[in-house]
C-alpha cells in the first residue's frame, strides 16, 4: 500500500472516531485525501474550483446595498480601494461575476440620488455658458 493511501486512511480513521460516516463517505474521503496528498507531495497545483458567490450575482445589486461577492458583506458602493483588498480591479470583478462592462457597482438608491443631483446641477448648461464667454473674448 502506498504512503499516500496510508496517510489518508489515518486521517479518515481519526474523522470516523469523532463522527459517524457511511461506507460511501469513507471511500470517497479516502480517495480525495490520498489524491490530494499525492498532488501536494509531487508539487502539482490543485485544480482551481470556480468561486461560489455568497448570493446570486443578479441579486447582489439591491435597493439599499450591494453585496460584495468576494466577502459577502453589504456596501453602498464597491470602490477600487475595496476591491484592491482582493487583488482585482472593478473591471475584473465585473468579468469574474458576469456583469456587463458598464454596470455600476453601486446600490440603486444611491445611483438614483446621484443622477438626480447631477440633473439638478445642470453642468452641461454651465459648460455652454463658459464656452460662450470664452468665445466672446
C-alpha positions as CSV (number, residue, x, y, z in Angstrom):
1,X,0.0,0.0,0.0
2,X,1.5,3.4,-0.9
3,X,2.3,6.0,1.7
4,X,-0.3,8.5,0.4
5,X,-3.1,5.9,0.9
6,X,-1.8,5.1,4.4
7,X,-1.8,8.8,5.4
8,X,-5.3,9.3,4.0
9,X,-6.6,6.2,5.9
10,X,-5.1,7.6,9.2
11,X,-7.0,10.9,8.6
12,X,-10.2,9.2,7.8
13,X,-9.9,6.9,10.8
14,X,-9.5,9.9,13.1
15,X,-12.5,11.5,11.5
16,X,-14.6,8.3,11.8
17,X,-13.8,8.1,15.5
18,X,-15.3,11.5,16.0
19,X,-18.5,11.2,13.9
20,X,-20.4,8.5,12.1
21,X,-19.6,8.0,8.4
22,X,-21.3,5.9,5.8
23,X,-19.3,3.5,3.7
24,X,-19.6,5.7,0.7
25,X,-18.4,8.8,2.6
26,X,-15.4,6.8,3.9
27,X,-14.3,5.6,0.5
28,X,-14.8,8.9,-1.3
29,X,-12.9,10.7,1.6
30,X,-10.0,8.2,1.3
31,X,-9.8,8.7,-2.5
32,X,-9.9,12.5,-2.3
33,X,-7.4,12.7,0.5
34,X,-4.9,10.3,-1.0
35,X,-5.1,12.1,-4.3
36,X,-4.7,15.5,-2.6
37,X,-1.8,14.3,-0.6
38,X,-0.1,12.8,-3.7
39,X,-0.6,16.1,-5.7
40,X,0.8,18.1,-2.7
41,X,3.8,15.9,-2.3
42,X,4.6,15.9,-6.1
43,X,4.2,19.7,-6.2
44,X,1.3,19.7,-8.6
45,X,-1.1,22.6,-8.2
46,X,-4.6,21.6,-7.1
47,X,-7.3,22.2,-9.8
48,X,-8.9,25.6,-9.1
49,X,-12.6,25.3,-8.4
50,X,-14.9,28.1,-9.7
51,X,-15.6,30.6,-6.9
52,X,-19.0,30.2,-5.3
53,X,-20.7,33.6,-4.6
54,X,-22.4,34.1,-1.3
55,X,-25.5,35.3,-3.2
56,X,-26.7,35.1,-6.8
57,X,-24.8,37.9,-8.7
58,X,-28.1,39.0,-10.3
59,X,-29.5,39.7,-6.9
60,X,-26.3,41.2,-5.4
61,X,-27.1,44.8,-6.5
62,X,-30.0,45.8,-4.3
63,X,-32.0,48.9,-3.5
64,X,-30.1,50.0,-0.4
65,X,-26.9,47.9,-0.7
66,X,-24.6,45.9,-3.0
67,X,-23.2,42.6,-1.8
68,X,-19.5,42.2,-2.4
69,X,-19.4,38.7,-3.9
70,X,-15.8,38.3,-2.7
71,X,-16.5,38.6,1.0
72,X,-20.3,38.5,1.2
73,X,-20.6,41.9,3.1
74,X,-23.0,44.6,2.0
75,X,-21.8,48.0,0.9
76,X,-23.4,51.2,-0.6
77,X,-20.7,51.3,-3.3
78,X,-17.8,49.0,-4.3
79,X,-14.7,51.1,-4.8
80,X,-11.3,50.4,-6.4
81,X,-9.8,50.5,-2.9
82,X,-12.3,48.0,-1.5
83,X,-11.7,45.6,-4.4
84,X,-8.0,46.0,-4.2
85,X,-8.1,44.0,-1.0
86,X,-8.9,41.0,-3.1
87,X,-6.3,41.8,-5.8
88,X,-8.9,42.7,-8.5
89,X,-10.0,45.8,-10.3
90,X,-13.6,46.8,-10.8
91,X,-13.5,45.6,-14.5
92,X,-12.0,42.2,-13.4
93,X,-14.8,42.0,-10.7
94,X,-17.5,42.6,-13.3
95,X,-16.0,40.0,-15.7
96,X,-15.5,37.4,-12.9
97,X,-19.1,37.6,-11.7
98,X,-20.7,38.0,-15.1
99,X,-21.8,41.7,-15.0
100,X,-21.9,43.8,-18.2
101,X,-18.9,46.0,-18.8
102,X,-20.5,49.3,-17.8
103,X,-22.5,48.1,-14.8
104,X,-22.2,50.5,-11.9
105,X,-21.0,48.9,-8.7
106,X,-23.3,51.0,-6.5
107,X,-26.7,50.4,-4.8
108,X,-29.8,51.5,-6.8
109,X,-30.9,54.2,-4.3
110,X,-27.6,55.9,-4.3
111,X,-27.3,55.7,-8.0
112,X,-30.8,57.4,-8.4
113,X,-29.8,60.0,-5.8
114,X,-26.6,60.9,-7.7
115,X,-28.3,61.0,-11.1
116,X,-31.0,63.4,-9.7
117,X,-28.3,65.6,-8.1
118,X,-26.4,65.8,-11.4
119,X,-29.6,66.7,-13.3
120,X,-30.3,69.5,-10.8
121,X,-26.8,70.9,-11.2
122,X,-27.2,71.1,-15.0
123,X,-23.4,71.1,-15.6
124,X,-23.9,70.9,-19.3
125,X,-25.6,74.4,-19.3
126,X,-22.8,75.9,-17.2
127,X,-20.2,74.5,-19.7
128,X,-22.1,76.0,-22.6
129,X,-22.1,79.4,-20.9
130,X,-18.4,79.1,-20.2
131,X,-17.7,78.3,-23.8
132,X,-19.7,81.3,-25.0
133,X,-17.8,83.6,-22.6
134,X,-14.5,82.2,-23.9
135,X,-15.6,82.6,-27.5
136,X,-16.6,86.2,-26.9
137,X,-13.1,87.2,-25.6
